[in-house]
Amino acid sequence: MDSIIMGVGSIGLALVLTLIGVPVAVALGLIGLGGLYLVGGTILLTSAAETLAYNALNQYSFAVIPTFILMGILANRAQITGDLYEAFYRIMSRVRGSLYLVTVLSSAGFAAISGSTIVSAAVFTKLSLPQMSRFGYDKGIGAGCIAAAGTFASLIPPSIMMVIYALLTGESIGRLFVAGVVPGGLTAIAYLIFILILVRVRPSVAPRVDRVFSAREKLQSLGRIGPFLILSVIVIGGIYSGLMFPSAAGAVGAAGALGIAIWRRVGSPKEIRDALEETAVSSGTIFLVLIGGLLFARFLVYSGFISDLVDVIGESGIAPWQVLVAVILFNLVLGMFIDTVSITVVTVPFLHPIMVELGYDPIWFGILLIKLIEISAISPPIGLNLFAVIASARSVVTSGELFRGVIPFLCVEFVLLALIVMFPTISLWLPNLVYGQ
């Protein structure tokens, strides 16, 4: 019981420190080091401090994080995202609610070449929201649609959150990527169906746009999405065909995005340097959080917290489904107050072994957690995607309008969450088909 009290106390302290503004890497790292000292004294503390960071990050698989981040940044600067949006818009301009639909489709496409939900939300706020405002769309629903569709980058591979989960748990990155395809596609389809129903029930939220594009204009816009198709084939095709590991696919994709930027004359030395600096800052932040999380996880293991907690759950007679419900509620509540990366790094080290011990498939549980992360990213009051939209909108939409507009999409997400829980095959069918049982 001492180990359980110590573990629960350390988790609570980590959450409190994060809530009051202490950087999550600092909070987890200090608690992890302090806990290791209490458990094993100076020897265990110095051993972990000297070796863990190097041994953990000295893995080829970690290269996938900066390469996918760089690919997404370069793809955006090469205007690939704008071309994709324009192509969908020209094709669907006469459909009521077309700007909502185009945002969903473009976000799903962008997710296939970028693993960052925040970048996706920021990009499409600048692309979509001015057009929605211009044509009289409901700004709250529009901003909510942008924020919600931005979360596709968590579930549609390549996903940075999948990589973090895999690195924290030792699960296969490739298997997780494949497992996200069906749930990600299902989410996008559910959004499209919901929007079509919404604009029929409430026509005022999406006035009909009379702008018509000729067949030639539509073909011209389709011709400009060639670079997007090339990148998608390189990255997704390379991973799923087995020709490339995810880390290699990210590097090749980043090189391809750089080549497209130079070809389009938007890859000046300054632009490339800025993209590299942005990648370095983003990657460094994630790596620091991961180091702190690994120190924290090592403390939980050495303290006996995880094994003792599994024993207590087994002896208590609590059914596995009850534990699952508790985990879901726990993550949903945390998501309203703590950013998604922090939630993952704090909770995965102890939740993953417990859920596996209870008989749940670790790949399915990873997809479930990522779905919860999607919901967290658009949960008021501090969902990260909500902040990204507000910051990028520049007073076009208020926080109150955004919170109101995102609620319907949260309802859709809860329905999808229930389906993933009730039907694990949604997540496991494709990876089992590709990799075998």
Secondary structure by P-SEA (a helix, b strand, c coil): caaaaaaaaaaaaaaaaaaacccaaaaaaaaaaaaaaaaccaaaaaaaaacaaaaaacccccaaaaaaaaaaaaaaaaaaaaaaaaaaaaacccccaaaaaaaaaaaaaaaaacccaaaaaaaaaaccaaaaaaacccaaaaaaaaaaaaaccccccccaaaaaaaaaccccaaaaaaaaaaaaaaaaaaaaaaaaaaaaacccccccccccccaaaaaaaaaaaaaaaaaaaaaaaaaaaccccaaaaaaaaaaaaaaaaaaaccccaaaaaaaaaaaaaaaaaaaaaaaaaaaaaaaaaaaaaaaaaaaaaaaacccaaaaaaaaaaaaaaaaacccaaaaaaaccccaaaaaaaacccaaaaaaaaaaaaaaaaacccccaaaaaaaaaacccccaaaaaaaaaaaaaaaaaaaaaaaaccccccaaaaaaccc
